[in-house]
Amino acid sequence: MELESKILSREIQRVLYDKHKTLGTAESCTGGRIAEAIISTPGASSYFKGSIIAYTNDIKETLLSVDPQVLEEQTAVSEQVAKDMAIGAIKAMGVDFAVSVTGIAGPGGEMPNIPVGTIWIGYGDKDEVRAFKLTENFGRDINLAIATNKALLLLLEFIKEKLDITEE
């Protein structure tokens, strides 16, 4: 799975570099894995501005402007929080695109109606933010690898769509 994330990272670099666009990440349960995959490609500093690892709710609130009421009512593991984290990253870092991840990677942390393996990915730009939900539990390491790869793939597809890039 590490190879897949490197391939996706290279493709994200090619697209963003050619179009002079920038990227940032906001990560909770992945703890920087997406940023690590992005910077594994030499030259990432030309388009990747940074990452906010918001592992706790207070960091989600203060650095990413996630509404405390949303966190209380929907929990941090929700579609709205994933979207708000992406929006917060776009604003905080002044980037064109952002991807965010929040969830329960396991093995513990399960909540009522939110089992281990529930991970929300937010991704988008200043005009549109989408979300995707992962629901399978394959154990912590695999859950995190799947979330990282899926986040990169969704982000790449979104960027290509928004920049009207078709495969050659």
Secondary structure, DSSP 8 states (H G I E B T S, - for coil): -HHHHHHHHHHHHHHHHHHT--EEEEESTTTTHHHHHHHTSTTGGGTEEEEEE--SHHHHHHHH---HHHHHHH-SSSHHHHHHHHHHHHHHHT-SEEEEEEE--SSS--BTTB-TT-EEEEEE-SS-EEEEEE-----HHHHHHHHHHHHHHHHHHHHHHHTT----
